[in-house]
Amino acid sequence: MTHAQQAPEGRIDYAETLDFPTKRLILIGTLLGLFLSALDQTIVSTALPRITQELDGLSLYSWVTTAYLLASTAMVPIYGKLSDIYGRKPVLMFGIVVFLIGSALCGMAGEPFLNNVFGSGMMQLVVFRALQGLGAAALTSVAFAIIADIFAPAERGKYQGLFGAVFGLSSVIGPLLGGFLTDNISWRWVFYVNLPIGLVALAFIFTKMPRLASGLKPKIDYLGALLIIVFSVPLLLALTFGADGTYAWTSPVVLGMFALSAAALGLFLFVESRHESPILPLSLFRNPTFAWGVLARFFIGAAFLGAILFLSLYLVNVQGVSATAAGTATIPLTMGLIAGAIGSGQLASRLGYYKTMIIIGLLLMMGGFGLLSTLNADTPYLQVVLYMVVLGLGLGPALPLYNLAIQNAVKPWEIGVATSSGQFFQQFGSVIGTAVFGAILTATLPGQIDRQLEPVRADAPPALRAQLESMSSSAPQGGGEGSPSVAFDAAAAKQSAGQAIEEGFSGLRAAVTDAVNTGNVAAVQAVAASPQVPAALGEQLRAITAPAIATPQGREAVIAGVTQGLDAAQAEAVKQSDTTLDRVGRAFKEAFATTVSRIYLVSILVAFLALLASLPMPNLRLPRKGEGKGEPGGLASLEG
């Protein structure tokens, strides 16, 4: 047996040595830490509109999320390797402390005592969110590895399911709590609320968690760590800039970032193949479970974020859910996800195998996307709820079972780097999926709006026709982060059009009254010739004779008759306008529904690619406590 295959000297098997009460306390502290990270991704989005307003930072709106994503994604594999070298406890505690410092600073962004450090209040928030992301990466990468340290493989499934459920639960609690704190206390408490939860988590981890060290000697791959950041950050920035339209995909900025990222990747692979303790051991990719598992997680990351993001877009723009409530409108999907995550984890622990449930989950995911691809403007909300539940049940097993498979297939002292690598690939998939789906939205939606508006324009009153001509160009572009904007608010448009019609007819009444009161038929005929005068009213004015307006009584009678005609014409104009705007609203709904359904057609393909990547994965048996001592994970129990 080679040195690489032997367990490091002094390695402790914590699954065997720790008693269950201690494991339970460690689990509580780790779950609280993971909940911090998961909650932060959902609670902030609800408060962002208020934050942007108070800090006057609309131009930096998307960067509040982007900075967090860049920092957390780039650091995930680095923390995983560090936790293998130094132990889970110090890395996890470091991550929580950094995250809490970042949270406190985010809550103080824009306060006078910061003396404009980093510039405006919004820029301060962006910088402090990046600091939060640096800490959050440790929470997400190390938490899943801790489960593998303290539980035998056959026991891990039910606890991995709990960890997957934390993400689902946070997507329900986050928007509700964020909205409550923002509306009733202050948006700053969206960040301050992390402090008590984090301190409790720290207390549990500090007092009850052992070091959880793998026994590896500390040989840090500094160049590899730097190169993975140089590879990750430019690639994520290029995808973000291209997807949200900041720069064109073919612009020198985006192409330059892609080139820098590709060069860093090539150099990273060269360095990692020669370092004795690499950040990401390339030998892991010779392990079929790891190689196919991280590829499948890449595709699932793309499908998962697309499901949430574009389902919210559909609910807002077609079902009429408010933008604020869009986060909670996906609760049925979340409930399905939690049920799928916990249920699959429990079954894996009972049966001792996981691959069948992975395949069933992916087939359910494809079925859920297939159902969602049938969405149209008339799909009943309860039917959408059913589709969401099916998709959630399919997505749920992906969260715990791929972690379980990867951890079971690698050596125990490689669990940290293997787990964090899976998380890294999944987050990268999310970014690339957002860019691809956003590009589909941008390319498809304007054409759909034009197609749906064409018959409406043909029948629209002249006063509205010019306005309708420019509507497709004002359609929302991209599918980036944040609450989706409503494409067309029919009620607001009707109110605005009604006011414009009332003002127009008020001016017309004044003009007709002034002309009649002059007693001059020529003045009346001049008004009748105006293009703003409705045809019926123009005929009525042209029929007025000089004798009819020669006396005050005659003029009064004529004005009364004309006013009656104006009232009827105004009522008809409002009716026509309302009918046209209802049709415009319907056209936008159909355009959005068609576009989102096509995105879900592509999502079926993405889920199918995840299925194809999962099929070659070996189906390793999950050893129970006391089994397989000295064996590297579950490799010795490969099922034929």
TORLO-642866 format. One line per field, with one value per residue (C-alpha): x, y, z; residue in three letters; residue number from 1. Coordinates in steps of 0.1 Angstrom, whole numbers, plus 5000, padded with zeros to 4 digits. Layout:
TORLO-642866
xx (X:...);
yy (Y:...);
zz (Z:...);
resn (ALA:...);
resi (NUM:...);
end
This chain:
TORLO-642866
xx (5000:5014:5018:4989:4966:4976:4958:4978:4995:4974:4942:4911:4880:4855:4825:4837:4850:4824:4792:4758:4750:4783:4775:4741:4755:4781:4752:4732:4761:4769:4733:4731:4762:4749:4715:4733:4748:4716:4694:4717:4711:4673:4668:4688:4669:4637:4654:4674:4649:4648:4685:4690:4666:4682:4718:4710:4729:4707:4737:4753:4721:4732:4767:4753:4747:4775:4802:4790:4788:4822:4839:4821:4825:4862:4870:4849:4876:4904:4885:4878:4915:4924:4899:4916:4949:4940:4907:4871:4867:4892:4882:4845:4850:4871:4844:4817:4837:4845:4808:4796:4821:4809:4773:4779:4797:4770:4745:4766:4770:4764:4767:4785:4811:4826:4838:4831:4856:4855:4833:4795:4773:4763:4799:4806:4778:4792:4827:4813:4791:4823:4837:4805:4810:4846:4832:4801:4823:4837:4802:4789:4821:4830:4795:4788:4822:4816:4787:4811:4836:4812:4788:4794:4785:4752:4741:4751:4721:4695:4717:4727:4690:4686:4713:4696:4664:4681:4685:4648:4637:4658:4641:4608:4619:4643:4618:4593:4618:4635:4603:4592:4625:4627:4591:4589:4625:4652:4669:4701:4686:4685:4723:4723:4700:4729:4748:4729:4724:4761:4772:4751:4766:4801:4793:4782:4812:4838:4827:4815:4833:4867:4892:4881:4915:4923:4959:4974:5006:5001:5016:4998:4995:4996:5000:4971:4949:4958:4953:4918:4908:4923:4904:4871:4866:4872:4850:4822:4825:4825:4794:4777:4786:4774:4742:4730:4740:4767:4790:4783:4795:4820:4833:4871:4863:4843:4867:4897:4882:4875:4911:4926:4904:4914:4951:4947:4930:4957:4984:4963:4961:4999:5007:4982:4997:5031:5023:5026:4994:4973:4942:4923:4940:4936:4938:4902:4890:4903:4877:4845:4821:4838:4843:4807:4793:4808:4798:4762:4762:4774:4742:4720:4733:4723:4689:4682:4688:4670:4640:4637:4646:4623:4595:4594:4594:4564:4546:4551:4544:4517:4501:4501:4520:4536:4574:4577:4558:4576:4601:4574:4553:4577:4570:4553:4586:4605:4582:4587:4625:4626:4605:4627:4659:4649:4631:4659:4685:4665:4660:4697:4705:4681:4689:4726:4726:4719:4721:4686:4672:4695:4681:4645:4651:4665:4636:4612:4631:4628:4591:4587:4605:4584:4552:4565:4573:4535:4528:4507:4488:4458:4474:4455:4477:4469:4482:4514:4516:4514:4541:4563:4559:4569:4600:4609:4606:4630:4655:4655:4675:4702:4713:4722:4728:4756:4775:4769:4781:4813:4822:4817:4839:4870:4895:4884:4913:4901:4865:4869:4884:4861:4830:4840:4848:4813:4799:4823:4811:4774:4778:4796:4768:4744:4762:4766:4729:4718:4738:4725:4689:4692:4704:4675:4651:4668:4667:4632:4610:4611:4601:4573:4561:4561:4542:4516:4512:4509:4471:4466:4484:4463:4431:4443:4430:4454:4463:4476:4491:4524:4529:4524:4550:4578:4566:4588:4619:4611:4607:4628:4661:4682:4675:4698:4694:4669:4632:4618:4602:4566:4566:4532:4509:4475:4458:4484:4483:4445:4447:4473:4454:4422:4438:4453:4418:4401:4427:4423:4385:4387:4408:4384:4354:4371:4380:4344:4329:4351:4344:4306:4306:4322:4290:4313:4306:4341:4356:4334:4343:4380:4376:4357:4386:4411:4425:4420:4382:4363:4346:4311:4317:4332:4300:4280:4301:4300:4262:4260:4246:4251:4215:4219:4246:4234:4218:4230:4202:4211:4247:4238:4217:4244:4271:4248:4243:4280:4289:4265:4283:4317:4307:4296:4328:4350:4332:4337:4374:4380:4362:4383:4415:4407:4399:4431:4452:4435:4446:4481:4483:4471:4498:4525:4513:4513:4548:4562:4545:4558:4593:4595:4580:4608:4634:4619:4622:4660:4660:4647:4679:4701:4684:4689:4726:4728:4711:4736:4764:4749:4744:4781:4785:4793:4767:4788:4774:4773:4793:4777:4794:4823:4825:4853:4879:4911:4892:4891:4854:4831:4854:4858:4821:4815:4783:4786);
yy (5000:5034:5063:5081:5052:5049:5067:5095:5088:5098:5099:5095:5077:5101:5081:5053:5072:5100:5092:5101:5130:5147:5141:5156:5188:5190:5185:5213:5238:5229:5231:5266:5277:5263:5280:5313:5310:5297:5323:5351:5342:5347:5373:5401:5401:5412:5442:5453:5477:5496:5495:5508:5537:5547:5544:5559:5530:5517:5514:5489:5469:5436:5439:5433:5397:5394:5403:5377:5350:5358:5356:5325:5304:5311:5302:5269:5245:5263:5260:5223:5216:5237:5217:5185:5198:5218:5201:5211:5230:5258:5264:5264:5287:5311:5311:5319:5347:5363:5359:5376:5405:5409:5409:5435:5457:5453:5465:5496:5504:5541:5551:5585:5570:5549:5582:5571:5543:5526:5554:5556:5536:5513:5506:5499:5473:5456:5453:5440:5415:5402:5398:5379:5356:5348:5335:5318:5297:5279:5273:5256:5237:5224:5217:5188:5173:5172:5148:5124:5128:5119:5094:5061:5061:5042:5068:5099:5099:5109:5137:5149:5151:5175:5197:5198:5207:5237:5253:5247:5260:5292:5300:5301:5319:5343:5364:5365:5375:5399:5416:5418:5433:5458:5470:5470:5477:5485:5468:5468:5441:5418:5416:5420:5390:5368:5378:5359:5328:5328:5333:5303:5282:5293:5283:5248:5243:5257:5237:5204:5198:5181:5193:5167:5166:5142:5137:5152:5172:5209:5214:5244:5248:5286:5290:5266:5286:5318:5303:5289:5325:5339:5313:5316:5354:5365:5337:5346:5383:5376:5355:5380:5410:5391:5379:5412:5432:5453:5444:5425:5389:5399:5430:5432:5432:5400:5382:5394:5379:5346:5345:5353:5326:5300:5308:5305:5271:5258:5269:5256:5221:5222:5232:5208:5178:5185:5196:5170:5184:5202:5223:5200:5166:5157:5121:5125:5127:5091:5081:5075:5084:5117:5126:5118:5131:5166:5167:5158:5185:5211:5204:5202:5236:5251:5235:5243:5281:5283:5266:5291:5322:5318:5303:5335:5355:5335:5339:5377:5384:5358:5347:5383:5375:5407:5410:5411:5378:5361:5345:5329:5319:5291:5275:5244:5238:5242:5218:5192:5198:5193:5162:5148:5157:5142:5112:5102:5105:5083:5057:5057:5051:5022:5005:5011:5022:5056:5054:5042:5071:5095:5082:5084:5119:5130:5114:5133:5165:5159:5152:5184:5205:5188:5198:5234:5235:5233:5265:5291:5323:5303:5276:5276:5284:5252:5233:5254:5244:5207:5211:5228:5200:5174:5194:5199:5161:5156:5183:5172:5140:5158:5179:5151:5120:5133:5145:5110:5093:5114:5111:5074:5069:5089:5083:5096:5121:5135:5141:5179:5186:5162:5177:5213:5205:5192:5224:5244:5227:5231:5269:5273:5255:5279:5309:5294:5283:5318:5333:5307:5310:5348:5348:5327:5351:5382:5366:5352:5377:5408:5387:5370:5404:5418:5387:5389:5427:5428:5421:5445:5473:5468:5473:5500:5536:5559:5576:5543:5529:5549:5539:5502:5504:5510:5484:5454:5475:5483:5446:5433:5420:5392:5369:5382:5383:5403:5405:5403:5435:5434:5438:5454:5467:5469:5486:5514:5518:5521:5547:5567:5564:5574:5605:5614:5609:5630:5658:5657:5659:5687:5707:5699:5710:5743:5748:5740:5762:5791:5787:5785:5815:5837:5832:5828:5797:5798:5794:5764:5749:5754:5733:5706:5703:5695:5659:5654:5657:5624:5618:5618:5650:5667:5660:5674:5706:5710:5709:5740:5770:5807:5813:5785:5804:5839:5842:5834:5809:5792:5790:5775:5748:5740:5737:5714:5692:5692:5684:5654:5642:5648:5627:5599:5602:5602:5571:5553:5564:5551:5518:5514:5522:5497:5470:5476:5477:5445:5429:5443:5428:5395:5397:5403:5374:5351:5363:5357:5323:5312:5323:5307:5275:5274:5279:5249:5229:5236:5227:5192:5188:5201:5176:5148:5157:5153:5119:5108:5119:5099:5066:5056:5063:5030:5020:5017:5001:5024:5007:5008:5017:4993:4980:4986:4998:5006:5006:5038:5048:5024:5014:4979:4973:4981:4966:4949);
zz (5000:4990:5014:4997:5005:5042:5069:5084:5117:5148:5129:5152:5140:5156:5144:5167:5196:5202:5222:5207:5231:5221:5184:5189:5204:5176:5151:5167:5165:5129:5118:5134:5115:5083:5089:5093:5058:5042:5059:5047:5011:5014:5041:5024:4991:5008:5024:4993:4979:5012:5016:4981:4988:5021:5010:4975:4957:4929:4906:4931:4937:4921:4936:4971:4960:4935:4960:4984:4957:4943:4977:4989:4957:4953:4989:4992:4980:5000:5033:5025:5022:5052:5073:5062:5074:5105:5115:5111:5144:5139:5103:5111:5141:5119:5093:5118:5134:5100:5090:5122:5118:5082:5094:5120:5095:5070:5095:5101:5064:5058:5094:5100:5123:5095:5079:5043:5044:5010:4997:4999:5023:4995:4985:5022:5021:4990:5006:5039:5020:5004:5039:5049:5018:5029:5062:5047:5025:5056:5069:5038:5029:5064:5077:5054:5060:5098:5093:5076:5105:5133:5118:5100:5063:5068:5094:5074:5051:5076:5089:5055:5048:5078:5064:5030:5047:5064:5030:5022:5056:5052:5019:5038:5069:5052:5032:5060:5087:5063:5055:5091:5104:5075:5079:5117:5130:5105:5075:5096:5118:5087:5094:5132:5136:5126:5157:5185:5163:5154:5191:5201:5173:5184:5220:5210:5187:5211:5241:5226:5193:5191:5166:5140:5125:5097:5108:5076:5081:5073:5038:5024:4986:4986:4948:4942:4965:4947:4913:4921:4931:4899:4880:4898:4903:4867:4854:4877:4869:4832:4835:4857:4834:4803:4818:4833:4802:4819:4790:4758:4757:4730:4747:4755:4793:4792:4767:4787:4819:4802:4789:4823:4839:4813:4817:4855:4851:4829:4854:4883:4868:4862:4897:4913:4894:4910:4946:4973:4991:4965:4972:4948:4944:4907:4917:4930:4894:4889:4914:4893:4921:4927:4890:4879:4912:4909:4872:4882:4909:4884:4863:4893:4905:4872:4872:4909:4907:4874:4889:4918:4899:4869:4888:4909:4876:4864:4897:4897:4861:4852:4885:4899:4931:4945:4941:4979:4983:4954:4978:4999:4969:4962:4996:4980:4961:4994:5012:4985:4987:5025:5023:4995:5013:5047:5032:5008:5036:5059:5032:5023:5059:5062:5028:5028:4992:4975:4937:4931:4951:4932:4899:4911:4923:4889:4871:4894:4887:4850:4854:4875:4848:4822:4840:4844:4807:4801:4820:4803:4811:4823:4844:4878:4908:4925:4895:4897:4934:4924:4898:4924:4949:4923:4914:4950:4957:4928:4938:4975:4972:4952:4982:5007:4985:4962:4994:5008:4977:4974:5011:5011:4980:4991:5019:5052:5053:5019:5029:5035:5001:4983:5000:4993:4957:4952:4967:4945:4913:4923:4930:4896:4880:4895:4881:4847:4847:4856:4827:4802:4813:4815:4780:4769:4786:4770:4736:4737:4757:4734:4704:4723:4735:4699:4687:4714:4711:4673:4671:4701:4683:4652:4671:4696:4696:4679:4711:4726:4694:4696:4732:4724:4697:4723:4748:4738:4741:4778:4787:4816:4804:4819:4848:4874:4911:4930:4929:4894:4882:4870:4832:4829:4856:4840:4869:4871:4833:4833:4861:4842:4809:4826:4840:4806:4789:4816:4812:4774:4775:4801:4778:4749:4770:4777:4741:4729:4756:4747:4710:4715:4739:4712:4692:4662:4641:4625:4659:4666:4632:4639:4671:4651:4627:4654:4651:4689:4685:4683:4649:4664:4684:4653:4633:4662:4662:4624:4626:4648:4630:4637:4649:4674:4692:4686:4721:4756:4759:4726:4735:4769:4752:4726:4754:4773:4743:4734:4771:4770:4738:4754:4784:4762:4741:4772:4786:4753:4752:4788:4778:4747:4767:4795:4769:4751:4783:4795:4762:4767:4802:4788:4760:4785:4806:4776:4765:4800:4803:4769:4777:4811:4797:4771:4799:4816:4784:4785:4822:4813:4792:4821:4845:4818:4817:4855:4851:4824:4847:4876:4857:4856:4894:4912:4938:4969:5001:5031:5059:5093:5125:5132:5096:5071:5096:5077:5044:5023:5025:5009:4980:4993:4991:4955:4943:4909);
resn (MET:THR:HIS:ALA:GLN:GLN:ALA:PRO:GLU:GLY:ARG:ILE:ASP:TYR:ALA:GLU:THR:LEU:ASP:PHE:PRO:THR:LYS:ARG:LEU:ILE:LEU:ILE:GLY:THR:LEU:LEU:GLY:LEU:PHE:LEU:SER:ALA:LEU:ASP:GLN:THR:ILE:VAL:SER:THR:ALA:LEU:PRO:ARG:ILE:THR:GLN:GLU:LEU:ASP:GLY:LEU:SER:LEU:TYR:SER:TRP:VAL:THR:THR:ALA:TYR:LEU:LEU:ALA:SER:THR:ALA:MET:VAL:PRO:ILE:TYR:GLY:LYS:LEU:SER:ASP:ILE:TYR:GLY:ARG:LYS:PRO:VAL:LEU:MET:PHE:GLY:ILE:VAL:VAL:PHE:LEU:ILE:GLY:SER:ALA:LEU:CYS:GLY:MET:ALA:GLY:GLU:PRO:PHE:LEU:ASN:ASN:VAL:PHE:GLY:SER:GLY:MET:MET:GLN:LEU:VAL:VAL:PHE:ARG:ALA:LEU:GLN:GLY:LEU:GLY:ALA:ALA:ALA:LEU:THR:SER:VAL:ALA:PHE:ALA:ILE:ILE:ALA:ASP:ILE:PHE:ALA:PRO:ALA:GLU:ARG:GLY:LYS:TYR:GLN:GLY:LEU:PHE:GLY:ALA:VAL:PHE:GLY:LEU:SER:SER:VAL:ILE:GLY:PRO:LEU:LEU:GLY:GLY:PHE:LEU:THR:ASP:ASN:ILE:SER:TRP:ARG:TRP:VAL:PHE:TYR:VAL:ASN:LEU:PRO:ILE:GLY:LEU:VAL:ALA:LEU:ALA:PHE:ILE:PHE:THR:LYS:MET:PRO:ARG:LEU:ALA:SER:GLY:LEU:LYS:PRO:LYS:ILE:ASP:TYR:LEU:GLY:ALA:LEU:LEU:ILE:ILE:VAL:PHE:SER:VAL:PRO:LEU:LEU:LEU:ALA:LEU:THR:PHE:GLY:ALA:ASP:GLY:THR:TYR:ALA:TRP:THR:SER:PRO:VAL:VAL:LEU:GLY:MET:PHE:ALA:LEU:SER:ALA:ALA:ALA:LEU:GLY:LEU:PHE:LEU:PHE:VAL:GLU:SER:ARG:HIS:GLU:SER:PRO:ILE:LEU:PRO:LEU:SER:LEU:PHE:ARG:ASN:PRO:THR:PHE:ALA:TRP:GLY:VAL:LEU:ALA:ARG:PHE:PHE:ILE:GLY:ALA:ALA:PHE:LEU:GLY:ALA:ILE:LEU:PHE:LEU:SER:LEU:TYR:LEU:VAL:ASN:VAL:GLN:GLY:VAL:SER:ALA:THR:ALA:ALA:GLY:THR:ALA:THR:ILE:PRO:LEU:THR:MET:GLY:LEU:ILE:ALA:GLY:ALA:ILE:GLY:SER:GLY:GLN:LEU:ALA:SER:ARG:LEU:GLY:TYR:TYR:LYS:THR:MET:ILE:ILE:ILE:GLY:LEU:LEU:LEU:MET:MET:GLY:GLY:PHE:GLY:LEU:LEU:SER:THR:LEU:ASN:ALA:ASP:THR:PRO:TYR:LEU:GLN:VAL:VAL:LEU:TYR:MET:VAL:VAL:LEU:GLY:LEU:GLY:LEU:GLY:PRO:ALA:LEU:PRO:LEU:TYR:ASN:LEU:ALA:ILE:GLN:ASN:ALA:VAL:LYS:PRO:TRP:GLU:ILE:GLY:VAL:ALA:THR:SER:SER:GLY:GLN:PHE:PHE:GLN:GLN:PHE:GLY:SER:VAL:ILE:GLY:THR:ALA:VAL:PHE:GLY:ALA:ILE:LEU:THR:ALA:THR:LEU:PRO:GLY:GLN:ILE:ASP:ARG:GLN:LEU:GLU:PRO:VAL:ARG:ALA:ASP:ALA:PRO:PRO:ALA:LEU:ARG:ALA:GLN:LEU:GLU:SER:MET:SER:SER:SER:ALA:PRO:GLN:GLY:GLY:GLY:GLU:GLY:SER:PRO:SER:VAL:ALA:PHE:ASP:ALA:ALA:ALA:ALA:LYS:GLN:SER:ALA:GLY:GLN:ALA:ILE:GLU:GLU:GLY:PHE:SER:GLY:LEU:ARG:ALA:ALA:VAL:THR:ASP:ALA:VAL:ASN:THR:GLY:ASN:VAL:ALA:ALA:VAL:GLN:ALA:VAL:ALA:ALA:SER:PRO:GLN:VAL:PRO:ALA:ALA:LEU:GLY:GLU:GLN:LEU:ARG:ALA:ILE:THR:ALA:PRO:ALA:ILE:ALA:THR:PRO:GLN:GLY:ARG:GLU:ALA:VAL:ILE:ALA:GLY:VAL:THR:GLN:GLY:LEU:ASP:ALA:ALA:GLN:ALA:GLU:ALA:VAL:LYS:GLN:SER:ASP:THR:THR:LEU:ASP:ARG:VAL:GLY:ARG:ALA:PHE:LYS:GLU:ALA:PHE:ALA:THR:THR:VAL:SER:ARG:ILE:TYR:LEU:VAL:SER:ILE:LEU:VAL:ALA:PHE:LEU:ALA:LEU:LEU:ALA:SER:LEU:PRO:MET:PRO:ASN:LEU:ARG:LEU:PRO:ARG:LYS:GLY:GLU:GLY:LYS:GLY:GLU:PRO:GLY:GLY:LEU:ALA:SER:LEU:GLU:GLY);
resi (1:2:3:4:5:6:7:8:9:10:11:12:13:14:15:16:17:18:19:20:21:22:23:24:25:26:27:28:29:30:31:32:33:34:35:36:37:38:39:40:41:42:43:44:45:46:47:48:49:50:51:52:53:54:55:56:57:58:59:60:61:62:63:64:65:66:67:68:69:70:71:72:73:74:75:76:77:78:79:80:81:82:83:84:85:86:87:88:89:90:91:92:93:94:95:96:97:98:99:100:101:102:103:104:105:106:107:108:109:110:111:112:113:114:115:116:117:118:119:120:121:122:123:124:125:126:127:128:129:130:131:132:133:134:135:136:137:138:139:140:141:142:143:144:145:146:147:148:149:150:151:152:153:154:155:156:157:158:159:160:161:162:163:164:165:166:167:168:169:170:171:172:173:174:175:176:177:178:179:180:181:182:183:184:185:186:187:188:189:190:191:192:193:194:195:196:197:198:199:200:201:202:203:204:205:206:207:208:209:210:211:212:213:214:215:216:217:218:219:220:221:222:223:224:225:226:227:228:229:230:231:232:233:234:235:236:237:238:239:240:241:242:243:244:245:246:247:248:249:250:251:252:253:254:255:256:257:258:259:260:261:262:263:264:265:266:267:268:269:270:271:272:273:274:275:276:277:278:279:280:281:282:283:284:285:286:287:288:289:290:291:292:293:294:295:296:297:298:299:300:301:302:303:304:305:306:307:308:309:310:311:312:313:314:315:316:317:318:319:320:321:322:323:324:325:326:327:328:329:330:331:332:333:334:335:336:337:338:339:340:341:342:343:344:345:346:347:348:349:350:351:352:353:354:355:356:357:358:359:360:361:362:363:364:365:366:367:368:369:370:371:372:373:374:375:376:377:378:379:380:381:382:383:384:385:386:387:388:389:390:391:392:393:394:395:396:397:398:399:400:401:402:403:404:405:406:407:408:409:410:411:412:413:414:415:416:417:418:419:420:421:422:423:424:425:426:427:428:429:430:431:432:433:434:435:436:437:438:439:440:441:442:443:444:445:446:447:448:449:450:451:452:453:454:455:456:457:458:459:460:461:462:463:464:465:466:467:468:469:470:471:472:473:474:475:476:477:478:479:480:481:482:483:484:485:486:487:488:489:490:491:492:493:494:495:496:497:498:499:500:501:502:503:504:505:506:507:508:509:510:511:512:513:514:515:516:517:518:519:520:521:522:523:524:525:526:527:528:529:530:531:532:533:534:535:536:537:538:539:540:541:542:543:544:545:546:547:548:549:550:551:552:553:554:555:556:557:558:559:560:561:562:563:564:565:566:567:568:569:570:571:572:573:574:575:576:577:578:579:580:581:582:583:584:585:586:587:588:589:590:591:592:593:594:595:596:597:598:599:600:601:602:603:604:605:606:607:608:609:610:611:612:613:614:615:616:617:618:619:620:621:622:623:624:625:626:627:628:629:630:631:632:633:634:635:636:637:638:639:640);
end
